Amino acid sequence: MPTRAPKTRTAPVPVTPEDDGVLRISTSSSPPVEEVRVTLFVIDEEEFTVPKVISERLVFLALNSMRDDGPLFSAQRLVELLLGRPQYNRLLVHYERQAITQENFDAVVKTVSALFFDHMNSDDDAAGKASPAS
């Protein structure tokens, strides 16, 4: 529970928007970041790419999914996070049409998971240093 300020103060404290102790975050001021991507696999000459640098945001989202959803569902969520929703949907279309086998789909999930966990187990400080070789 948040702590409450005392009802009375012994001396007035000047409060300014910058110095009131409240963290203020603006979502409108963040410019979009251009992401460098590398090819991870190809289906019928269509390249499927992942970020060259796995960002802290993707790590957080993936780990949160693992915590909430368990290993089976979080593996698919990890694939979706790293491929991005449009590429993930194209992968699912191939799978639903039975254009790729269960073994192919499992290999994709395994490849993406290995990439992510290699990143997590790397000795590098910054996110993304263990991303796929370019």
Contacts in CASP RR format, 6 or more apart in sequence:
PFRMAT RR
TARGET T0000
AUTHOR 0000-0000-0000
METHOD contacts of the structure
MODEL  1
MPTRAPKTRTAPVPVTPEDDGVLRISTSSSPPVEEVRVTLFVIDEEEFTV
PKVISERLVFLALNSMRDDGPLFSAQRLVELLLGRPQYNRLLVHYERQAI
TQENFDAVVKTVSALFFDHMNSDDDAAGKASPAS
17 24 0 8 1.000
35 51 0 8 1.000
35 52 0 8 1.000
35 53 0 8 1.000
36 51 0 8 1.000
36 52 0 8 1.000
36 53 0 8 1.000
37 49 0 8 1.000
37 50 0 8 1.000
37 51 0 8 1.000
37 52 0 8 1.000
38 49 0 8 1.000
38 50 0 8 1.000
38 51 0 8 1.000
38 52 0 8 1.000
38 131 0 8 1.000
38 132 0 8 1.000
38 133 0 8 1.000
38 134 0 8 1.000
39 47 0 8 1.000
39 48 0 8 1.000
39 49 0 8 1.000
40 48 0 8 1.000
40 49 0 8 1.000
40 50 0 8 1.000
40 82 0 8 1.000
40 83 0 8 1.000
40 111 0 8 1.000
40 112 0 8 1.000
40 115 0 8 1.000
40 132 0 8 1.000
41 48 0 8 1.000
41 108 0 8 1.000
41 111 0 8 1.000
42 48 0 8 1.000
43 91 0 8 1.000
43 94 0 8 1.000
43 99 0 8 1.000
43 100 0 8 1.000
44 99 0 8 1.000
46 90 0 8 1.000
48 83 0 8 1.000
48 87 0 8 1.000
48 90 0 8 1.000
48 91 0 8 1.000
48 108 0 8 1.000
49 83 0 8 1.000
49 87 0 8 1.000
50 82 0 8 1.000
50 83 0 8 1.000
50 112 0 8 1.000
50 115 0 8 1.000
50 131 0 8 1.000
50 132 0 8 1.000
51 58 0 8 1.000
51 82 0 8 1.000
51 128 0 8 1.000
51 131 0 8 1.000
52 128 0 8 1.000
52 131 0 8 1.000
52 132 0 8 1.000
52 134 0 8 1.000
53 127 0 8 1.000
53 128 0 8 1.000
53 129 0 8 1.000
53 131 0 8 1.000
54 82 0 8 1.000
54 115 0 8 1.000
54 116 0 8 1.000
54 119 0 8 1.000
54 127 0 8 1.000
54 128 0 8 1.000
54 130 0 8 1.000
54 131 0 8 1.000
55 127 0 8 1.000
55 128 0 8 1.000
56 127 0 8 1.000
58 81 0 8 1.000
58 82 0 8 1.000
58 127 0 8 1.000
59 119 0 8 1.000
59 120 0 8 1.000
59 127 0 8 1.000
61 77 0 8 1.000
61 81 0 8 1.000
62 74 0 8 1.000
62 77 0 8 1.000
62 78 0 8 1.000
62 81 0 8 1.000
62 116 0 8 1.000
65 73 0 8 1.000
65 74 0 8 1.000
65 77 0 8 1.000
65 78 0 8 1.000
65 81 0 8 1.000
66 74 0 8 1.000
66 78 0 8 1.000
68 74 0 8 1.000
69 77 0 8 1.000
75 109 0 8 1.000
75 113 0 8 1.000
76 109 0 8 1.000
78 109 0 8 1.000
78 112 0 8 1.000
78 113 0 8 1.000
78 116 0 8 1.000
79 88 0 8 1.000
79 91 0 8 1.000
79 108 0 8 1.000
79 109 0 8 1.000
79 112 0 8 1.000
79 113 0 8 1.000
80 88 0 8 1.000
82 112 0 8 1.000
82 115 0 8 1.000
82 116 0 8 1.000
83 91 0 8 1.000
83 112 0 8 1.000
91 105 0 8 1.000
91 108 0 8 1.000
94 100 0 8 1.000
95 105 0 8 1.000
115 131 0 8 1.000
115 132 0 8 1.000
118 130 0 8 1.000
119 127 0 8 1.000
119 128 0 8 1.000
119 129 0 8 1.000
119 130 0 8 1.000
119 131 0 8 1.000
121 130 0 8 1.000
122 129 0 8 1.000
122 130 0 8 1.000
124 130 0 8 1.000
END
